Amino acid sequence: MSQVLITGATGLVGDHLLRLLIQDRRVNYIAAPTRRPLADLSGVFNPHDPQLTDALAQVQDPIDIAFCCLGTTRREAGSKEAFIHADYTLVVDTALTAKKLGAKHFLVVSALGASAGSPFFYNQVKGKMEDALIAQKWEQLTIVRPSMLIGHRDERRFNESILAPLFRILPGNWKSIEARDVARAMLKEGLAPSKAGVNIIPSAKLREIAQGEA
């Protein structure tokens, strides 16, 4: 039985993953700190605070596995600084909290093209986040790099609305992927890892893993 921490549970991937975790009999404890309260979900500890770091600090029980599904865009965040806080600082805070609570496996949603050396700000921040997690020397670190995510959002992202038709027909790792498939793949890798150490999973492989679970 596993004790799980998840951040980003109100997001596109995180919402699917939280529901999968609730349904999975291999999971006996779920901590899901959020900025705003979740709907009442049985078996979920949901500390909430507008400052996610403060909500994280309320998690005190031992953790085996941690999932981080945090992610936004510069446009949604409102500034470069706010984007870095959401997609780098809070991700690293999640990892540090999980490690302090005893987690051995950390799984995180990154992005296709993530690289600290990228000329694109978004991919650069994602790459630096990955490097920071790798430097923490996790026993198991799973980094998933989905392409454009498909799924219902309360508010449509402008770029996704424009580019979605193109990404649906692109090949391989560039093809868009359903958020629920990313969640399914993360659940499988979290509870039954396919590889020790650092495991970076590209979008096409995520789809393959998820389809194996369907």
N, C-alpha and C positions, 0 to 999 in steps of 0.2 A: 504494500500500500504506500502511496506517495503523498507527501505534503507539498503543496504547490503555492508559489507566489506568481501573480500575473499583474503587470501594469499595462495600461492602454486598453483596458477591458471595455471601454465605451467606443472604441474605434472600429473600423471596418473589419479588420482581421481579428482584433481582440474580442469583439462581441461574439463572433462565431466560435472562437477558441474557448471562451469562458463557458459557453453552453455545452460544448463537447466535453470539457473537463467535469462539469456537473453531472453529466450522464455516464461518465466512465467509472466503473466499479473499482478500478485500480487506484483511484484518487479518493482519499479520505479527509482531506482538509484543503481548502482553497482560501487564500488571502488575496483580495483584489482591491488594493488602495486606489482611490480615484479622486479627481478634483470635485466632482459632483456625485451625489449619491446614486447608486444603482437602484433599479426596481428591486423590491424584496425578492431575493432568490434564496431558496432553501440551501443551507450548508455553505454559504459564502460569507466570510468575514470581510466587511466592506468599510474600513475606515476611510473617511473622506474629508478633504480640506482643499480650499482653493489653491493652496501650495502643496503640490504633490509630495514634495520632500517631507512635509510635516505628516501627511497621511502615511507615507512609508514608515516613518519613525514609530508609528503605532503598532506595526507588525512585530510581535515579540516571539511567537511560537517558532519552533524549528522548521526549516524548509529543506526539501530534498532537491527540488527542481524549480527553476524560475524562468518565466516567459516574459519577454518585453516586446510589446506590440505598439509602443509609442511611435508617433510619426505625424508630421504636419508638412506644410509647405511654407516658404517664405511669405507668400501672399496671405495665407491664413494666419500665420504668426504675427505679421505686421511689421517685422523688422528683421535684419540679419541677427541681431542679438537675441531676440525672442526665439527665432528658429534654432539657433545654437543651443539655447537653454532647453528647448523641447526635445531636440533630436540628438543632442550630445550629452549635456549635463544631466538631465533626468534619466537617461539610459544608463550612464555610468553610476548614478546614485542607486538605481535599481539593482545593478550588479553588485555594488559594494554592500548594500543591505542584505541581499540574498546570500552573499558569501559569509557575512557576519553571522547569519542565521543557520549556516551549515550546508548550504546548497552545494552540490557537486557538479551540476549541469546547468548551464545558462543558455537559453535560446533567444535569439533576437531577430526582429524584422529589420533588415537593412534595405538595400535597393540595387537594382541592376546598374552596373557602372560605378559602384562605390569605389573610391580611390582617393587617398589623401593627396595624391599628386594631380588630381583631375583639375582641368581649367574651369569646370562648372561648379559653382558654389555648393549646390545641393549634394552632388556626388562627393565633393571634397569633405564636407561635414560628415557624411555617412562613412567615408573611408577613415577619417580620423577617429570616429566613434568605434569602428571595428578594431583599429590599431590599439585604442585604449583598452578594449576588452581583452584582446590577445595578450597585452602586457600584464594583465592581472593573473595570467597563468592558471586558467581554469583547468580542472581535470577533464571536463568536457565542455566545449564551447561550440554551439551550432549557430551559424550565421546564415539566414535565408535571404536570398536576393531576388525577390519577385520583380517581374516587369510591371506594366501598368495594371493596377488592381481593378477588377470589375465587381460591382456589388452596389447595393442601395446605400446612399448617403442622404442625410437630412438636407445637406446643401451640396449641390454639384460643384466640383472644382472646374474652373473655366478651362484649363488646359486639357483635362481629361475629357470634357465634353467635345472639344474640337478634335482631339487626337484618337479617341476611342475607336472609331471605325477603322482607322489605319492599323492600329495595334492588334485588332482582331484577326487581321490577315497576314501579319508578319510571321516569319518562321522562327523555330527554335526558341531560344531564350527571350527573344524580343516580343513574342506573341503575348498578348494580355492574358491575365490569369484571374480566375474567380477567387475572391477573398476567402471563401469557405474552403477552397482547395489548399490555400496556404495554411489555414488553420488546421486542416486535417493532417497535412504533412508535418506540421510542428508537433501536433499531439503524438503522432506515431514516433517521431524522432525523440521526443522528450521522454516517452515511457519505454521505448525500445530502441535505443540509439544504434545506428548502423555503423558508426565509426567513433573511435575514441579520439581524444585530443581536439584539435580545431577542425571542424567540418563545415565548409562553405558550400551551400546548396543553391545552384542557379535555378532560374524559373522553370525551365523545361523539366528538370529533375523533380522539382516540387510537385508539378502536375502528375508526373509518373508515380510518385509516392502516394499522392492523394487518390489517384484512380485505383491504386492497389488496395486502398482502404474502403472504397465506395461499395 
